[in-house]
Amino acid sequence: MLIIAFGDVHMRTDRARDIPEIRKADCIVVTGDLTVRGGKREVMPVLEALAALSQKVYAQIGNMDKKEVDDLLTIKEINLNGRGIRVGDVGLFGLGGSTFTPFDTPSEFSEAELARRLWQAYEDVRVLPAKILFSHTPPFNTQVDRVRSGYHAGSQSVREFLEQTDCSLCVCGHIHEAVGTDRVGATLVLNPGMLSQGGYVRIECDGKTLKASLQRC
């Protein structure tokens, strides 16, 4: 099974066409920020462009997407925010939005709310042998949540969750400049950066064996 994941689209879907194998992938997962402070009208062209590239697309809001985007993804039955799904033997589950920022973006939440949705989503996939968390906001105090000033802007709730569970992989975003790889406990954490800069994650799973790597197109 092949999964292609990316985030921080910000209405720029053109680079997705350059991703090798994207049309052969079993699914595409968007980790958040489909728009720039946008709603239903702005997100529809993004979803249509991605649907033209893959037979199945899953997505969730980032902090830059309005609540109506979350509602639309739920109606379309492709929302990963606060829920999990089974794809083969792999559980995919998600956490949209972010912690509070200085920029007053549309979808910011308390650590308590993020933790609640994380555990809610995890329950949907707990029994599966391989579990992948798609979290818009990265775990706190890692290589993938550091802004240019050096400040760590990730979520403590995401970090604690990864320390306490058997999650195989976490794909995050939100901090555009923090492209990279880290580990929290036994969990590999990958931040591919913005799609417009060609960043994505390639995930291959065969039974219980999962391989994931940062890629650039």
Secondary structure, DSSP 8 states (H G I E B T S, - for coil): -EEEEEB--TT--GGGGGSTTGGG-SEEEE-S--SSSB-HHHHHHHHHHHHTT-S-EEE---TTB-HHHHHHHHHTT-B-BT-EEEETTEEEEEE-SBS--TT--SSB--HHHHHHHHHHHHHTTTTSSEEEEEESS-BSSSTTSB-TTS-B-SBHHHHHHHHHS---EEE--S-TT--EEEEETTEEEEE--BGGGTEEEEEEEETTEEEEEEEE-
